[in-house]
Amino acid sequence: MDDYATSILRLKRPEEPVDVVLDTDMYNEVDDQYALAYLLQYADRLRLQAILAAPFHNHHSDGPEDGMERSYQEIFNVLDLLDRKQYGPQVFRGAARFLESETVPVNSEAVQQLIRLSEGYSPRRPLYVIAIAACTNIASALLLCPQLKDRIFVVWVGGMGFDWHDNRSFNAGQDLAASRVLLNSGVPLVLIPGRGVLDHFTTTEPELEYWLRGKNRFCDYIIDKTAHEARRCGGERCWSRPISDVAAVAWLLDGAFMLDRLEHSPVMSYDYLYSEDKRRHFIRYVYSINRDKLMGDLFEKLSRYN
């Protein structure tokens, strides 16, 4: 019972400015770019300490290492578009491959930096990790430094949803071993699932054109990139596009943006299904997003860049 009480206490949303790390597969789609731009507009509340490039593999890469490297380069591109090049020294390359087991980490400069940064943090004052990719880097750091679970707090976009018929989300499914390590670790975790939650946080071309076109270089870039990605992936003439990763930033900012509840950490199985065990530690599970409120704040913040 003491463990339950401790896990619940550690899952509170921060009320004061906090230090954060962004773990991202920036080149994968388009929502990571939105998330970074949104995050940097809250620099007074979310003090960015590092940006970690994560591996991914889809039609945008030749494999996990290539995906990580392309993400690494895209981070610098976005920082340039936002006129925030001063964050360049805080960008680090992550894992070159996914975990092959739940016991063998994939070391990288990103993993080592996360471990170094975590020193000096504690359960009462954690380092917040905004995780918007496969959690390979985070899981590797937890395997290399088990004490890390007492120093960090993770907000992860992963999994499909407890009520969905399978769990083949991109972030969770890319590296199931890493997902299992994270969910089993006991680290304070906010889980933001895809189906039924993030797939409702969508925008459209007319909306983007109306609110963002001509505001700045980044806005024009991200509108064109979003439209290209939507059409390339078979979008209809009247397409909509989820920009899911923004939610991971938003959870740290305002309880009015989404609803969450306490749940026991699920067991992620290798058959892409969830199992449950009511004896496991608690996490926070987001089950609804106030789409209009968050989208309005996102557009307002993105249009502020010169």
C-alpha positions as CSV (number, residue, x, y, z in Angstrom):
1,M,0.0,0.0,0.0
2,D,2.9,2.4,0.7
3,D,4.2,1.7,-2.8
4,Y,0.7,2.6,-4.2
5,A,0.6,5.8,-2.2
6,T,4.1,6.8,-3.3
7,S,3.3,6.2,-7.0
8,I,0.2,8.3,-6.8
9,L,1.9,11.2,-5.1
10,R,4.6,11.2,-7.8
11,L,2.1,11.4,-10.6
12,K,1.0,15.0,-9.9
13,R,1.2,17.6,-12.7
14,P,3.9,20.1,-11.9
15,E,2.8,23.4,-10.5
16,E,6.1,25.3,-10.8
17,P,8.5,25.6,-13.8
18,V,10.3,22.4,-14.5
19,D,13.3,21.1,-16.5
20,V,12.4,18.9,-19.5
21,V,14.0,16.7,-22.1
22,L,12.4,16.0,-25.4
23,D,12.9,12.5,-26.9
24,T,11.7,12.6,-30.6
25,D,11.7,10.9,-34.0
26,M,11.5,14.4,-35.6
27,Y,11.7,13.2,-39.2
28,N,9.0,10.6,-38.9
29,E,5.9,12.6,-39.7
30,V,4.9,16.2,-38.8
31,D,3.6,16.3,-35.2
32,D,7.1,16.3,-33.6
33,Q,7.8,19.6,-35.3
34,Y,4.6,21.1,-33.9
35,A,5.5,19.7,-30.5
36,L,9.0,21.3,-30.4
37,A,7.7,24.7,-31.6
38,Y,4.9,24.6,-29.0
39,L,7.4,23.6,-26.3
40,L,9.8,26.4,-27.0
41,Q,7.0,29.0,-26.6
42,Y,6.6,27.9,-23.0
43,A,10.3,28.3,-22.2
44,D,9.5,30.1,-18.9
45,R,7.6,27.0,-17.6
46,L,9.3,24.1,-19.5
47,R,13.1,24.7,-19.4
48,L,14.5,22.6,-22.2
49,Q,17.7,20.8,-21.2
50,A,18.2,18.4,-24.1
51,I,16.6,17.1,-27.4
52,L,17.3,13.4,-28.0
53,A,17.0,11.9,-31.5
54,A,15.1,8.6,-31.4
55,P,15.2,5.7,-34.0
56,F,12.3,4.9,-36.3
57,H,11.7,2.9,-39.4
58,N,8.9,3.6,-42.0
59,H,8.7,5.0,-45.5
60,H,10.7,8.0,-44.3
61,S,13.8,6.0,-43.5
62,D,16.0,3.1,-44.6
63,G,16.1,1.7,-41.0
64,P,16.2,2.7,-37.4
65,E,19.7,4.2,-37.5
66,D,18.8,6.2,-40.7
67,G,15.6,7.3,-39.0
68,M,17.5,8.5,-36.0
69,E,20.0,10.4,-38.1
70,R,17.3,12.0,-40.2
71,S,15.5,13.1,-37.0
72,Y,18.8,14.5,-35.6
73,Q,19.2,16.7,-38.7
74,E,15.5,17.7,-38.8
75,I,15.8,19.0,-35.2
76,F,18.4,21.5,-36.4
77,N,16.2,22.4,-39.4
78,V,13.3,23.2,-37.1
79,L,15.4,25.2,-34.7
80,D,16.7,27.2,-37.6
81,L,13.1,27.9,-38.9
82,L,12.1,28.9,-35.3
83,D,15.2,31.1,-34.9
84,R,16.2,29.1,-31.9
85,K,19.7,27.9,-32.9
86,Q,21.0,28.4,-29.4
87,Y,19.5,25.0,-28.5
88,G,21.8,23.3,-31.0
89,P,24.4,22.2,-28.5
90,Q,21.7,20.4,-26.5
91,V,20.8,18.0,-29.4
92,F,22.1,14.5,-29.1
93,R,22.1,11.4,-31.3
94,G,20.2,8.4,-29.9
95,A,20.0,4.7,-30.4
96,A,21.1,3.2,-33.8
97,R,18.8,0.2,-33.4
98,F,15.8,-1.0,-31.4
99,L,16.2,-3.2,-28.3
100,E,16.8,-6.9,-29.1
101,S,15.8,-7.9,-25.5
102,E,14.6,-6.4,-22.3
103,T,18.0,-6.8,-20.6
104,V,20.4,-5.4,-23.2
105,P,20.4,-1.6,-23.7
106,V,21.4,0.3,-26.8
107,N,23.9,2.9,-25.7
108,S,24.3,6.3,-27.3
109,E,25.2,9.8,-26.6
110,A,21.5,10.6,-26.0
111,V,21.3,7.8,-23.4
112,Q,24.4,9.0,-21.6
113,Q,23.3,12.6,-21.6
114,L,19.9,11.6,-20.1
115,I,21.7,9.8,-17.3
116,R,24.0,12.7,-16.7
117,L,21.3,15.2,-16.7
118,S,19.2,13.2,-14.2
119,E,21.9,13.5,-11.6
120,G,20.8,15.8,-8.9
121,Y,17.1,15.2,-9.5
122,S,14.9,13.3,-7.1
123,P,11.3,11.9,-6.6
124,R,10.2,15.3,-5.3
125,R,12.0,17.2,-8.1
126,P,12.2,15.0,-11.2
127,L,13.5,15.7,-14.6
128,Y,10.5,15.5,-17.0
129,V,11.0,13.5,-20.2
130,I,8.5,14.3,-23.0
131,A,8.7,11.1,-25.0
132,I,7.1,11.3,-28.5
133,A,8.8,8.3,-30.2
134,A,9.7,4.7,-29.6
135,C,11.1,4.7,-26.1
136,T,14.4,3.0,-27.0
137,N,16.5,5.8,-25.6
138,I,14.6,6.0,-22.3
139,A,14.4,2.2,-21.8
140,S,18.2,1.9,-22.5
141,A,18.9,4.6,-19.9
142,L,16.7,2.8,-17.4
143,L,18.6,-0.5,-18.0
144,L,22.0,1.2,-17.7
145,C,21.0,3.2,-14.6
146,P,18.1,1.7,-12.6
147,Q,18.3,4.7,-10.2
148,L,16.9,6.7,-13.1
149,K,13.4,5.7,-12.3
150,D,13.7,7.8,-9.1
151,R,15.0,10.9,-11.0
152,I,12.7,11.2,-14.0
153,F,9.0,11.5,-14.9
154,V,8.0,10.4,-18.4
155,V,5.0,11.6,-20.5
156,W,4.8,9.1,-23.3
157,V,2.7,9.1,-26.5
158,G,2.4,5.3,-26.9
159,G,0.0,2.5,-27.3
160,M,-3.4,2.4,-28.9
161,G,-5.8,2.6,-25.9
162,F,-7.0,0.2,-23.2
163,D,-10.3,-0.3,-25.1
164,W,-8.8,-0.9,-28.5
165,H,-8.6,-4.4,-30.0
166,D,-4.8,-4.4,-30.4
167,N,-1.8,-2.3,-29.5
168,R,0.0,-1.8,-32.8
169,S,0.7,1.9,-32.3
170,F,3.8,3.2,-34.1
171,N,5.7,4.3,-31.0
172,A,4.9,1.2,-28.9
173,G,5.0,-1.3,-31.7
174,Q,8.4,-0.2,-33.2
175,D,10.2,-1.4,-30.1
176,L,8.1,-3.7,-27.9
177,A,11.0,-4.7,-25.7
178,A,11.6,-1.0,-24.9
179,S,7.9,-0.4,-24.3
180,R,7.8,-3.3,-21.8
181,V,10.9,-2.0,-20.0
182,L,9.3,1.4,-19.6
183,L,5.9,0.1,-18.4
184,N,7.6,-2.4,-16.0
185,S,10.1,0.1,-14.6
186,G,8.0,1.9,-12.0
187,V,9.0,5.3,-13.4
188,P,6.3,7.9,-12.9
189,L,4.4,7.8,-16.3
190,V,1.7,9.5,-18.1
191,L,0.4,7.4,-21.0
192,I,-1.3,9.1,-23.9
193,P,-2.8,6.5,-26.3
194,G,-3.5,6.8,-29.9
195,R,-7.0,5.3,-30.7
196,G,-9.9,7.1,-29.1
197,V,-7.7,10.0,-27.8
198,L,-4.9,11.3,-30.0
199,D,-6.7,10.4,-33.2
200,H,-9.3,13.1,-32.2
201,F,-6.6,15.8,-32.0
202,T,-6.6,16.5,-35.7
203,T,-6.3,19.6,-38.0
204,T,-7.2,20.2,-41.6
205,E,-5.7,22.1,-44.5
206,P,-8.3,25.0,-44.5
207,E,-7.8,25.4,-40.7
208,L,-4.0,25.6,-41.1
209,E,-4.2,28.0,-44.0
210,Y,-6.5,30.3,-42.1
211,W,-4.7,30.4,-38.8
212,L,-1.0,30.0,-39.7
213,R,-0.3,30.8,-43.4
214,G,2.1,33.7,-43.7
215,K,2.8,34.1,-40.0
216,N,6.4,33.0,-40.2
217,R,8.8,30.6,-41.9
218,F,8.0,27.7,-39.6
219,C,4.3,28.0,-40.1
220,D,4.6,28.0,-43.9
221,Y,7.0,25.1,-43.7
222,I,4.8,23.0,-41.4
223,I,1.6,23.7,-43.4
224,D,3.2,22.4,-46.6
225,K,4.8,19.5,-44.9
226,T,1.5,18.5,-43.2
227,A,-0.4,18.7,-46.5
228,H,2.3,16.7,-48.3
229,E,2.3,14.0,-45.6
230,A,-1.5,13.7,-45.6
231,R,-1.7,13.3,-49.4
232,R,1.2,10.9,-49.5
233,C,-0.4,8.6,-47.0
234,G,-3.6,8.4,-48.9
235,G,-5.5,11.2,-47.4
236,E,-8.9,12.1,-49.0
237,R,-9.5,15.4,-50.7
238,C,-11.0,16.7,-47.5
239,W,-8.2,15.3,-45.2
240,S,-7.5,15.7,-41.6
241,R,-4.3,15.0,-39.8
242,P,-3.5,14.1,-36.2
243,I,-0.8,16.1,-34.6
244,S,-0.6,13.9,-31.6
245,D,2.8,14.7,-30.0
246,V,1.6,18.2,-29.0
247,A,-0.5,16.5,-26.3
248,A,2.6,15.3,-24.4
249,V,3.8,18.9,-24.0
250,A,0.4,20.1,-23.2
251,W,-0.1,17.6,-20.3
252,L,2.6,19.4,-18.4
253,L,0.9,22.8,-18.8
254,D,-2.8,22.9,-18.1
255,G,-5.2,20.3,-16.6
256,A,-8.0,21.9,-18.8
257,F,-6.4,20.5,-22.0
258,M,-7.2,16.9,-21.2
259,L,-8.7,14.4,-18.8
260,D,-6.8,11.6,-17.2
261,R,-7.3,9.0,-14.5
262,L,-5.2,6.6,-12.4
263,E,-4.7,3.1,-13.8
264,H,-2.4,0.3,-12.9
265,S,0.5,0.1,-15.4
266,P,-0.5,-2.3,-18.2
267,V,1.5,-5.3,-19.2
268,M,2.4,-4.9,-22.9
269,S,2.5,-8.4,-24.5
270,Y,4.5,-9.5,-27.5
271,D,1.2,-10.3,-29.3
272,Y,0.4,-6.6,-29.4
273,L,-2.2,-6.9,-26.7
274,Y,-2.5,-5.5,-23.2
275,S,-2.8,-7.6,-20.1
276,E,-3.6,-6.3,-16.7
277,D,-2.4,-6.9,-13.2
278,K,-4.1,-4.9,-10.4
279,R,-1.0,-5.4,-8.2
280,R,1.1,-3.2,-10.4
281,H,2.1,0.4,-9.8
282,F,-0.1,3.3,-10.9
283,I,0.3,5.5,-13.9
284,R,-1.8,8.3,-15.3
285,Y,-3.8,7.4,-18.4
286,V,-5.2,10.2,-20.6
287,Y,-8.7,9.4,-21.9
288,S,-9.9,12.6,-23.5
289,I,-8.4,15.8,-25.0
290,N,-10.2,19.1,-25.3
291,R,-9.4,19.4,-28.9
292,D,-10.6,23.0,-29.6
293,K,-8.9,24.5,-26.4
294,L,-5.6,22.9,-27.1
295,M,-5.6,23.6,-30.9
296,G,-6.4,27.2,-30.3
297,D,-3.5,27.6,-27.9
298,L,-1.2,25.8,-30.3
299,F,-2.1,28.0,-33.2
300,E,-1.8,31.1,-31.1
301,K,1.7,30.1,-29.9
302,L,3.0,29.1,-33.3
303,S,1.9,32.4,-34.8
304,R,4.1,34.3,-32.3
305,Y,7.4,33.3,-34.0
306,N,8.8,36.1,-36.1
